[in-house]
Amino acid sequence: MNEITNDVWQRSGCSLLWEKELLLPLLNEKRPYALHEALRWKTVGFPAIPARQPVVVAGLQTCLELQSAAKEAEDFLRQIIQPFIRRWQEDYPESGLIFGMNNGSPQWKTDADDRAALVTLSGLTIAVTAGLWNGASRDANRIILTRTLSGNKSGKSERIFGGIYVRRLS
């Protein structure tokens, strides 16, 4: 999986973001939309959103955590969320769609083919990138946050896997 350290994920495409140092500044600027509210946009119309302004949607991880089987969660991603993302990228090609997740990177696993899965608190392993982004999941990028270690006089830093970004669904 390629890595990005810039903020292109805020201006286009779709991201899953769980690192609070990346997510909190966005939440301080604007309120997140609840997942159920965002999904209604397909029927009631999308709100007026300025170009290059990211939109944060909260609740996807909670929804996935409540599924009783991985297949149910993956079907939900393919049948409900993926069409929503496609519509978003048609209507807002210059605004990032960000799904804010509520837990950090230890719950995210990548395989040899760079697909990412969420391991839920109940133990389910859900193929999230494949469900959300279909074939584009192989073009996913890790969003990397570089943070200087506190109390470190030598200026050493650590790289944190803070999210996943795809520019466009295939």
N, C-alpha and C positions, 0 to 999 in steps of 0.2 A: 504494500500500500504506500503510495507517495505521501509525502508530508508537506504541509504548508504552515508557514509561521506568520503570514500576513492576515489581513482581515477581509479578503475577497469573499469569504463565506457570508459576510454581512450584506453584500451588495448584489448577490445573485445566487441562484441555485437553492439547494436544500441541505440543511445540516441537522445533525443530532448533537446537542451540546450538553455536557454534564459538568464540566469543570467550573466551579463557582466563580473563580477569578475572571473567567471569560463571560459568564452568564450574568453576574450581578450588575456590571456596568450597563448592560442592555436593559435589565429590569428597572434600574434606577432612572433611566431615560423615559421609559414607556411601560405601560402595564401590559402583561401578557394576555393573550386571548385564551380562553378556555377551549379545549379541544372540541367540545360539543358546539360551542359558538362558531368556531372556525368552519366546522363541517357544514353548518347551516348556510354558509356563504354560497355553496353550490346551487342552492335553491332560491335564496333571497337576494343574491347579488353580493359581490365582493365590495368591501368598503373602499373609499378613496384613500389610496396609500401613495405618498410621494415616492418618486423613483429614488432608488439607492437607499431607501429606508428599510431596515430589517423588520420583520414581524416575528414575534416570539409567540409560540403556541405551547401552552402547558397542559399536561394531563395524559400524554401518550404513554409514558412509562407506567403510570398508574393503571391505565386501561389494559396494557399488556400484562401487568402483574396480576390482574384479576381474572385472567383467562385460566380455564382449568386444564388446557392442553396446549402444547406448542403449536399444533396444527391450527387450532382455533385462532390463536394470536397471529400466525402467519397469514391465514386466510383474511383476517380483518385488515392486515396491512396491505395485502394485494387488492382486495375488493373495495375497501373504503378509503384508506389513506393514499394509496398510490394514484387513483384517479383524481383525488383532491390535489395532489402535488402536480400532476400533469396540467390540470386546469390553472393552477397557480402560475406555473412557468409560462403558460400561454398568455395570461393576463398581466403578469408582473415579471417580465424577464430581467428587469434591473433592480429587483428587490429580493433580498434573501429571506427565505422561509426557514425559521429555526425552531426545531422542536426542543424545548428545554426539558432536560431529563433531571430527575431528582436524586440520582446516586452517581457516584464517581466511577472511574475507570476500572476498578477491580471487578465490576460486574460485566465488563465488555471483554470478549474474547475474539481474536481473529484467527482464521485458519490459514493453511498454506496457500489458498487461492485469494487471500485478502478479503474474504467475506467476514463481516462482523456479526456476532451473536450476543444477545443479552441473556445472562444467566439470572433468572428472577430469584427473588428471595425464597420462593417455594421450591426452587430447584429446576424449573423448566429452562431449557435452552432454546431460545427463539431466534431464528435466522432473520434478524431485523433488516440488514442491508439488502438481502435478496428480496424480502417482502416489500420493502419501500421502493427500491430503485431498480429492481429487475436486473437486466443485463448491465446497467450502468454501475452496479455495485463493484464491478471489477475496476472501475475508474475512480473509485472513492479515494479520498485523501484524508489522512489523519490531520486533525487540527492540533498543532503543537504550541504550547505555551512555554516560554523560557522564563524561568524565575531565578533570581539571584538568591543563593542560600543565605538565610539570615545568620548574622554573627560571623560571616565568612569574610575575612580581611583580604583573601586572595582573589575575590571576585568570581569564585566558581559559581556555576549555575547548574540548574537541573532542567531537564526537558520533560514536560508533562503532556501526556496524551489526553487532550481535553474535549475531543469530539470528532465527528466524521462529517465530511462535506462531499457533495456531488454537484458538479456544475449544472448538469442537465440529464434528465432521464432519456434513455435511448428509445 
